[in-house]
Amino acid sequence: MKYVFDTNILVHYIRESPIMAKVEESFQPFNQGNITWLSAVSIGEIRSFAMQAKWGPNRIFRLENLIKRLLILDVNIEELHYRYAEIDAFSQGRHPTIPSNFSARNMGKNDLWIAATASLLEGTLLTTDSDFNHLEDIFLSVKSF
């Protein structure tokens, strides 16, 4: 299986929280046969979070080791740019060919890149964020904790 970690899942792994245990139990993202990805924007997002939260050297070390275990999808991919645009237009209720049955959803720009990454890779997005739910089964598979 292919998985994409949302940035918030990284936080749970660093904290070794009960959500990390649920992710491990349910999906085993690091087991053989599974491939786990991370959007390049999540690296900047998590490092900013760590800096602002004043993480110490032990947490930073764990973070950097976790990042090394993940495959990173660069944002400099033309097809990813188109997927970003499609997801943003759909979320705003303005996609030219895919109707939406909800009022406009303003997604954060990093979340759009993360959703586009999961969509392009055809991976399951693992997250604690409900902001992706309107994309389920249209652009990507989402598993929320």
C-alpha positions as CSV (number, residue, x, y, z in Angstrom):
1,M,0.0,0.0,0.0
2,K,1.0,3.6,-0.5
3,Y,0.5,6.1,2.2
4,V,1.1,9.9,2.5
5,F,1.6,11.4,5.9
6,D,0.0,14.7,6.7
7,T,2.3,17.0,8.7
8,N,0.2,16.4,11.8
9,I,1.0,12.7,11.7
10,L,4.7,13.5,11.9
11,V,4.0,15.4,15.2
12,H,2.3,12.3,16.6
13,Y,5.2,10.1,15.6
14,I,7.7,12.5,17.3
15,R,5.5,12.6,20.5
16,E,4.9,8.8,20.3
17,S,1.2,9.5,20.9
18,P,-1.7,7.2,21.0
19,I,-2.5,8.3,17.4
20,M,0.9,7.1,16.3
21,A,0.0,3.7,17.9
22,K,-3.3,3.7,16.0
23,V,-1.6,4.5,12.7
24,E,1.0,1.7,13.3
25,E,-1.7,-0.8,14.3
26,S,-4.1,0.0,11.5
27,F,-1.7,0.6,8.6
28,Q,1.9,-0.4,9.5
29,P,3.2,2.3,7.1
30,F,6.9,1.2,7.5
31,N,6.4,-2.5,7.0
32,Q,7.8,-4.3,4.0
33,G,5.5,-3.9,1.0
34,N,4.2,-0.5,2.1
35,I,5.5,2.8,0.8
36,T,5.1,6.0,2.8
37,W,5.5,9.4,1.3
38,L,5.7,12.9,2.5
39,S,5.1,16.1,0.5
40,A,8.2,18.4,0.5
41,V,6.1,21.2,1.9
42,S,5.5,19.1,5.1
43,I,9.2,19.3,5.8
44,G,9.2,23.1,6.0
45,E,5.9,23.0,7.9
46,I,7.1,20.6,10.5
47,R,10.5,22.3,10.9
48,S,8.7,25.6,11.5
49,F,6.4,23.9,14.0
50,A,9.4,22.5,15.8
51,M,11.1,25.8,15.9
52,Q,8.1,27.7,17.2
53,A,7.4,25.0,19.8
54,K,11.1,25.1,20.8
55,W,11.7,21.4,20.4
56,G,14.9,20.3,22.0
57,P,17.7,18.4,20.4
58,N,16.2,15.0,21.1
59,R,12.9,15.7,19.3
60,I,14.7,17.4,16.4
61,F,16.9,14.3,16.1
62,R,13.9,12.0,16.1
63,L,12.2,14.3,13.5
64,E,15.2,14.2,11.2
65,N,15.4,10.4,11.5
66,L,11.7,10.1,10.7
67,I,12.0,12.3,7.6
68,K,14.8,10.0,6.4
69,R,12.5,7.0,6.6
70,L,9.9,8.6,4.2
71,L,10.0,9.1,0.5
72,I,9.7,12.8,-0.3
73,L,7.8,14.1,-3.3
74,D,9.2,17.4,-4.6
75,V,6.7,20.1,-5.6
76,N,8.5,20.8,-8.8
77,I,6.4,18.4,-10.9
78,E,4.0,19.7,-13.5
79,E,1.3,17.1,-13.0
80,L,1.4,17.9,-9.3
81,H,0.7,21.6,-10.1
82,Y,-2.3,20.7,-12.2
83,R,-3.6,18.4,-9.4
84,Y,-3.2,21.3,-6.9
85,A,-5.2,23.6,-9.2
86,E,-8.0,21.0,-9.7
87,I,-8.3,20.4,-5.9
88,D,-8.3,24.1,-5.2
89,A,-10.9,24.8,-7.9
90,F,-13.1,21.9,-6.7
91,S,-12.8,23.0,-3.0
92,Q,-14.0,26.5,-4.1
93,G,-16.9,25.0,-6.0
94,R,-15.5,26.2,-9.2
95,H,-14.1,23.1,-10.9
96,P,-15.1,23.2,-14.6
97,T,-16.1,19.5,-14.8
98,I,-16.5,18.1,-11.3
99,P,-19.5,19.5,-9.5
100,S,-19.4,19.9,-5.7
101,N,-22.4,19.5,-3.3
102,F,-21.0,21.8,-0.6
103,S,-20.2,25.4,0.0
104,A,-16.7,26.6,-0.7
105,R,-14.0,25.1,1.5
106,N,-10.9,27.3,2.1
107,M,-8.0,24.9,2.4
108,G,-4.7,26.0,3.6
109,K,-2.1,26.2,0.9
110,N,0.1,23.5,2.5
111,D,-2.9,21.3,2.8
112,L,-3.6,21.7,-0.9
113,W,0.0,20.6,-1.7
114,I,-0.4,17.6,0.6
115,A,-3.7,16.6,-0.9
116,A,-2.3,17.0,-4.4
117,T,0.6,14.8,-3.4
118,A,-1.6,12.0,-2.1
119,S,-3.9,12.3,-5.2
120,L,-1.0,12.2,-7.7
121,L,0.6,9.2,-5.9
122,E,-2.8,7.5,-5.5
123,G,-1.9,7.0,-1.9
124,T,-4.0,7.0,1.2
125,L,-3.6,10.2,3.1
126,L,-3.2,9.6,6.9
127,T,-4.2,12.7,8.9
128,T,-5.9,14.1,12.0
129,D,-7.3,17.0,9.9
130,S,-11.0,16.9,8.7
131,D,-10.2,19.6,6.0
132,F,-9.5,16.8,3.5
133,N,-12.8,14.9,3.9
134,H,-14.6,16.6,1.0
135,L,-11.9,15.2,-1.3
136,E,-12.6,11.6,-0.3
137,D,-13.3,9.3,-3.3
138,I,-13.1,12.2,-5.7
139,F,-9.3,13.0,-5.6
140,L,-7.9,10.7,-2.9
141,S,-8.4,8.3,-0.1
142,V,-8.4,9.8,3.4
143,K,-8.0,8.0,6.8
144,S,-8.5,10.4,9.7
145,F,-7.7,9.8,13.3
